[in-house]
Amino acid sequence: MLLLLGAVAACAGAPVQEMYNARQAVRAAERAGAGLHAPDDLNAAKQLLQKAETDIRHGDYRAARDEAEQSREKAMSARTAAETASAATTPP
């Protein structure tokens, strides 16, 4: 019973860590050059992060958490694509 209550309480709070992780991932993707090499994924990550911020203001923490996690995944994908493209164009 306590485990169930703990799980419910964890879902009820604002997704502070998830938002932080998403913001950091977006910044890392930008620094890696995703704006040039993976603009679609980077823009999707930014839009998801913005939607998560809106959901937090409206108190919809579950949706915000999901969108922050999706934003982080998109940003990581953008960063990987940017790093791969950058490595491919850098002479040995």
C-alpha positions in Angstrom: 0.0 0.0 0.0 2.8 2.4 0.8 4.5 1.7 -2.5 1.3 2.5 -4.3 0.9 5.8 -2.4 4.5 6.6 -3.2 4.0 6.0 -6.9 0.9 8.2 -6.9 2.6 11.0 -5.0 5.5 10.9 -7.5 3.2 11.3 -10.4 1.3 14.2 -8.7 4.2 16.6 -8.4 5.6 18.9 -11.0 8.1 17.2 -13.3 11.1 19.3 -12.2 13.8 16.8 -13.1 12.3 15.9 -16.4 12.0 19.6 -17.4 15.6 20.2 -16.4 16.8 17.1 -18.4 14.8 18.3 -21.5 16.2 21.8 -21.3 19.8 20.5 -20.9 19.3 18.1 -23.9 18.0 20.9 -26.1 21.0 23.1 -25.2 23.4 20.3 -25.9 21.8 19.7 -29.3 22.0 23.4 -30.1 25.7 23.5 -29.1 26.3 20.4 -31.3 24.9 22.2 -34.4 21.5 20.5 -34.6 20.0 23.8 -35.9 22.0 23.2 -39.1 22.2 19.4 -39.2 19.0 18.2 -37.6 16.6 21.2 -37.6 13.4 19.1 -37.6 14.3 17.1 -34.5 15.5 20.2 -32.7 12.4 22.1 -33.5 10.2 19.2 -32.4 12.2 19.0 -29.1 11.7 22.7 -28.6 7.9 22.5 -29.3 7.5 19.6 -27.0 9.3 21.5 -24.3 7.2 24.6 -24.8 4.0 22.5 -24.6 5.3 20.9 -21.4 5.8 24.4 -19.9 2.3 25.3 -20.9 0.9 22.1 -19.3 2.8 22.9 -16.1 1.2 26.3 -15.9 -2.2 24.6 -16.3 -1.4 22.0 -13.7 -1.3 19.0 -16.1 1.8 17.5 -14.7 1.3 14.1 -16.2 1.2 15.5 -19.8 4.1 17.8 -19.0 6.2 14.9 -17.8 5.5 12.9 -20.9 6.2 15.8 -23.2 9.4 16.7 -21.4 10.6 13.1 -21.8 9.7 13.2 -25.5 11.5 16.5 -25.9 14.6 15.1 -24.3 14.5 12.1 -26.7 14.1 14.3 -29.7 16.9 16.6 -28.6 19.2 13.6 -28.0 18.4 12.4 -31.5 19.1 15.8 -32.9 22.4 16.0 -31.1 23.5 12.6 -32.3 22.6 13.5 -35.9 24.5 16.8 -35.6 27.6 15.1 -34.2 27.5 12.5 -36.9 27.1 15.0 -39.6 29.8 17.2 -38.1 32.2 14.2 -37.9 31.5 13.2 -41.5 32.5 16.7 -42.7 35.5 17.1 -40.5 38.8 16.1 -42.3 40.8 13.4 -40.4 
